[in-house]
C-alpha cells in the first residue's frame, strides 16, 4: 500500500515548460548558439541539466549560464501555472493521510514565488529544492523521514525522476504533463505511466492505494472501449488536427469514449465540444477501426474507433481543454504529410479516396465502345430524333422480308374460302 508520495515540481505539479524553454533559448542566444523549437527542447533537455549545457555550450562557464538563465526566468515566470488535476490530487493525499514530499531541481527563489502563486504549501509536508542530482538526495530523504521504500512512490515527468526512484528502491510513476516524451519515459521503464495526476488518483482510489491493480478473473475484465472521433472541416475545407501527449506526441483528431446509454452521434457532439469548444453539424460516418494495444498510445488498451467527418461553425474559435497541447487547421493533403497517429492516417486516407471517387464519378467518360455507339460523352444532353421511313433511309419499297415457303399466301387463300357469318 502506498503511504508516502514524493513529487517532482516542474511538469508534475506546475507547468513551467514555456518559461524554462524561453529562458533556455535566451541562454543559447547569449552563447551564440541556435535557439531550439519546443519539440527540439523537449527531446534534448535532460537532468542533471549540466549534461544539457555541456553538450550545447561547453565553452561557457556554468556560473555565467546560471546567471543568464535566472535573470531571464525571473522575467517570464509569471506564466507558470498549476497543472490540471494537481490540486485535486494533493487534496486526495491529505484526505487519505498520505505523507507528501517534494524533490526538485527548481531554484529556491523561483520555488518560493511559484509556491505562493499556486498556494500548494499546505499540501506539502517537506520540500527539497535546488537539488541538481536527485539520485544523490533520495536516500537522505528516505532515512531522514523514516520512509519505507515499499510504501513510497516517486511521481515525475522525466527520465531522471524514474532513475532516482530506482536508485532509492521505491515505486515510480511517470506523468505525461511535462518535459519528456512518451518514448523517453518508456525507455526509463517506470512502474506506471499515466496521462495526468487525475488518472493516478482514480487508479489509487480504485485499488485501495495499491499502485498496480489487483488481477481480475477473465469474466470480470472489461471489454473493448468504444470511442468516437471526428475529422472537422472548416469553411475552407481544412481539417482540424490536435496533438496530445498520450498518443506519443503525434497529431490526431479530437474524440473520446461513448458513455453508457449515449448514442454515438451524441457522444461525438459532446466530446468535440469538450475538447475543442466547437459545435458540429453535417455528421457522416466514415469507418470503424480496431485499435488493440497500439504502441503509439501510452498504455495497453483495446479500442473500437468509430470515425466520422463533420463541419464546424463558419468562424471556428478553437479552445482546447487539458487533453491536447496544440491544434492546427490544415488542408487534407497537408495533414497526410504530418506526423499523425496510425488510426488518424487510416481515416485521412479513407476520406481522400472517398473524395476522389466522388469527383471522378462526375467527370468520368463513358466506355469508348459506348461513346462510338451513342456519339456523345457523359454530361452532354441526349439527342432524340424521329424514326425515319424506309423511303427516307433509301431502302426499296415493298415487303422487308420474303416468304420463300408461301405460307402467307396459303393462309390468305384458306381464309377466303371460309364461309362468312
Buried (B, 14 or more C-beta within 10 A) or exposed (E): EBBBBBBBBBBBBBBBBBBBBBBBBBBBEBBEBEBBEEEEBBBEBBBBBEEBBEEBBEEBEEEEBBEBBBEBBBEBBEEBBBBBBBBEBBEBBEEBEBBBBBBBBBBEBBBEBBBEBBEBEEBBEEBBBEBEBBBEBBEEBBEEBEBEBEBBBBBBBBBBBBBBBBBBEBBBBBBBBBBBBBEBBBEBEBBBBBBBBBBBBEBBEEBEBEBEEEEEEEEEEEEEBBBBBBBBBBEEEBBBBBBBBBBBBBBBBBBBEBEEEBEBBEBBBBBBBEBBEBEBEEBEEBBEBEBEEBEBBBEEBEBBBBBBBBBBEEEBEBEBEBBBBEBBBBEBEEBBEBEBBBBBBBBBEBBBEBEEEEEEEEEEEBEEEEEEEEEEEEEEEEEEEEEEEEEEEEEEEEEEEEEEEEEEEEEEEEEEEEEEE
